[in-house]
Amino acid sequence: MIQVLTASVKLFVDRFAGLSRTAVSLSKKLLYHMDAMSFEAALDSGTALNAIARMTEDCQRGVSRFLKKE
């Protein structure tokens, strides 16, 4: 039982470690920020944050890697 739990936790941690720190940080900030917002205000905040995220180095690298896969 412990081995199964340990293996599951390791899979989760490995997957999480591979994510962009910038994207995770921006996502967390958005989730906390929009908690008490209306749907429309939350959508506007998400749209603005998406524009910011697309300008990050992490995003630019990811897009570049994607385009090179052709």
Summary of the structure (lengths in Angstrom):
residues: 70
radius of gyration: 16.4
end to end distance: 43.0
largest distance: 45.5
contacts: 147
relative contact order: 0.11
helix: 83%
strand: 0%
